[in-house]
Amino acid sequence: MLGSAALVVGSALLTAAVPVVISRMIDQVGDGTGLGVRLSLFVVAAAVLAWGMNWARQALAAWLVGGVVYRLQCEAADAALAKDVAFYDDNSVGKVLSRVTGDTEGFSSVMTLTLNLISQMFLVLLLGGVVFWIDVDLGLIILATLPLLLAAALAFRRLARMAASATRRVMAKVNATVHESMLGISVAKSFGRERAVYRDFDEVNRLSYAVYVRQGLIYAVILPVLTLLAGLATAVVVYQGGRFAVLGRLSPGEWYFALQALGMLWQPVTQAASFWSLFQQGLAAAERVFALIDSDHAVVQHGNEPVTRLDGEIEARGLRFGYAAGTAVFHDFDLRIAARETVAVVGHTGGGKSTLAKLIARAYDFQGGELLVDGRDVRSLDLGAYRGRVGVVPQHPFVFAGTLADNIAYGRPGAGHADVERAIERIGPQVWSRSMPMSLHDTLSAGGQGVSVGQRQLIALARMFLREPDIVILDEPTASVDPLTERDIQNALSRLFTGRTVLVIAHRLSTIRRADRILVMHEGRVAEDGGFDELLRRGGRFAGLYATYYAHQEPA
Ligand SMILES: Nc1ncnc2c1ncn2[C@@H]1O[C@H](COP(=O)(O)OP(=O)(O)OP(=O)(O)O)[C@@H](O)[C@H]1O
């Protein structure tokens, strides 16, 4: 920082020294020979030195700003990764991405701008001081021309800002349209709607063309007008300085200096006019990044009790939960799941099955009541260690870009090839080879294009065998897989379920039949609870669900 300040002062002094020395030499023109050579040598030396100092100053600034942005991006990315799932309900991935990259860069450009402006302002003060020292009246004349230029720059800044924000808005619209059409491309293709999608895009693209042209026209006016105003101001100084020189108040060298100083003042002054709004934008960007870093976690803990192993007994007492204030999913929810019990959760859509699973997995926090695991308040347990003992298999497990082996090894940090092979062994080698034709070294694409739902489930189950969780939460896919793959998955599941507490949001009859207990969820409460045959005999909600949904899965 000190080095940077010294370079700012040094390069400003050098830049200001050039017109000062030249003006002095002009006044000594009659004194001797070789003046032109000495003058030229001085100008070259000063230019080289000033270039060197400016280079060092800018390199130092880049190093400083780069360091700050690097740390800010690390902290923002770290904060985004630490956020609970609930955070991503309100903040889309795109929004978080623009906080971590776009906003941190916005902040960096303001830092660079500020450092440049500080050095330029220092030069302005230096040159202004010399002009006033030469002649106060001339200094006042130059000073009087500055507000005119400043006012023009401010007015243009407003115009430029309006044009820029219109361009930003329309670009956001273009991006959103492209994003949406690409997301739904398979649907568009299957309905033969490509031309309609193109027409939608063309409409916003025409809008963006019009806005761009308007912005170009506005910018085309700004610079020539500012140059004209600068020319007028120079004319005033030429006239007045000339008069003072004729009157003997100024030497020709001082007159030259005043004109040079004026030329050097324009740029910082016009830049200062646009500085404030850019500075505010940068601060707003920084605020957004800090809001991400400082925002509270949705899952609140009040203890860090160690968790090494769990028996897996789960109990909810008077649990209250809603995703948003005033919309409760659970009012006064009670439930007890014994250790190592397999519970199938069924019910109509919106009944609260996934919500229950998310609360047990600590993806969300509840607002009232108690959630006990092995008789201990879940909020008193070390969150990371607790989550490490709970394995969640979502309906559509995510596949990362990398080899199949990498994707399985994801289940346990540091797992090697032998561990992956062992996990496959536990699933059942025949089961695996029948459903997974690819080799462990084959590369999968992010999102899992080219990998079926059943295969993704098998990858996720292999990850679970590596992880060895004490509580398994599984959301079965609704999409039916072929009977052979279903049998493979069921075989893998029965191995995974043994000796663990399992909560499975069940869509397959085979899973329901195998469960120790079935919970029928309805409007945020347990409407029925019991064994398969018992619930069928009861003739209630489960019997209804069975008749309308599960019965068709019975083998003929
Ligand atoms: N992220 C969310 N934000 C706000 N409300 C939500 C969210 N997720 C679920 N809900 C609401 O909570 C209620 C319970 O939903 P939940 O997903 O638990 O039901 P479900 O029984 O699992 O349904 P499905 O079988 O369709 O998955 C529903 O009214 C749903 O609209």
The ligand as an SDF file (V2000), in Angstrom:
LIG
                    3D

 31 33  0  0  0  0  0  0  0  0999 V2000
  -39.4280  -25.7060   -1.1250 N   0  0  0  0  0  0  0  0  0  0  0  0
  -40.6950  -25.4610   -0.8210 C   0  0  0  0  0  0  0  0  0  0  0  0
  -41.1070  -24.1910   -0.6040 N   0  0  0  0  0  0  0  0  0  0  0  0
  -42.3900  -23.9340   -0.2670 C   0  0  0  0  0  0  0  0  0  0  0  0
  -43.3350  -24.8710   -0.1280 N   0  0  0  0  0  0  0  0  0  0  0  0
  -42.9970  -26.1430   -0.3340 C   0  0  0  0  0  0  0  0  0  0  0  0
  -41.6600  -26.5190   -0.6960 C   0  0  0  0  0  0  0  0  0  0  0  0
  -41.6080  -27.8530   -0.8300 N   0  0  0  0  0  0  0  0  0  0  0  0
  -42.8500  -28.3070   -0.5720 C   0  0  0  0  0  0  0  0  0  0  0  0
  -43.6830  -27.2940   -0.2730 N   0  0  0  0  0  0  0  0  0  0  0  0
  -45.1030  -27.4090    0.1090 C   0  0  0  0  0  0  0  0  0  0  0  0
  -45.1700  -28.1920    1.2900 O   0  0  0  0  0  0  0  0  0  0  0  0
  -46.2790  -29.0870    1.2380 C   0  0  0  0  0  0  0  0  0  0  0  0
  -45.7850  -30.5090    1.4480 C   0  0  0  0  0  0  0  0  0  0  0  0
  -44.9630  -30.8470    0.3430 O   0  0  0  0  0  0  0  0  0  0  0  0
  -44.1180  -32.1830    0.2520 P   0  0  0  0  0  0  0  0  0  0  0  0
  -43.1590  -32.0210   -0.8740 O   0  0  0  0  0  0  0  0  0  0  0  0
  -43.5960  -32.5300    1.5830 O   0  0  0  0  0  0  0  0  0  0  0  0
  -45.2490  -33.2070   -0.1670 O   0  0  0  0  0  0  0  0  0  0  0  0
  -45.0950  -34.6980   -0.6470 P   0  0  0  0  0  0  0  0  0  0  0  0
  -46.0890  -35.4940    0.1410 O   0  0  0  0  0  0  0  0  0  0  0  0
  -43.6900  -35.1310   -0.6040 O   0  0  0  0  0  0  0  0  0  0  0  0
  -45.5820  -34.5610   -2.1560 O   0  0  0  0  0  0  0  0  0  0  0  0
  -45.0370  -35.3020   -3.4760 P   0  0  0  0  0  0  0  0  0  0  0  0
  -45.4840  -36.7290   -3.3840 O   0  0  0  0  0  0  0  0  0  0  0  0
  -45.7310  -34.5830   -4.5700 O   0  0  0  0  0  0  0  0  0  0  0  0
  -43.5550  -35.1150   -3.5110 O   0  0  0  0  0  0  0  0  0  0  0  0
  -46.9320  -28.8590   -0.1120 C   0  0  0  0  0  0  0  0  0  0  0  0
  -48.0330  -28.0070    0.0990 O   0  0  0  0  0  0  0  0  0  0  0  0
  -45.8870  -28.1740   -0.9390 C   0  0  0  0  0  0  0  0  0  0  0  0
  -46.4670  -27.2870   -1.8590 O   0  0  0  0  0  0  0  0  0  0  0  0
  1  2  1  0
  2  3  1  0
  2  7  2  0
  3  4  2  0
  4  5  1  0
  5  6  2  0
  6  7  1  0
  6 10  1  0
  7  8  1  0
  8  9  2  0
  9 10  1  0
 10 11  1  0
 11 12  1  0
 11 30  1  0
 12 13  1  0
 13 14  1  0
 13 28  1  0
 14 15  1  0
 15 16  1  0
 16 17  2  0
 16 18  1  0
 16 19  1  0
 19 20  1  0
 20 21  2  0
 20 22  1  0
 20 23  1  0
 23 24  1  0
 24 25  2  0
 24 26  1  0
 24 27  1  0
 28 29  1  0
 28 30  1  0
 30 31  1  0
M  END
$$$$
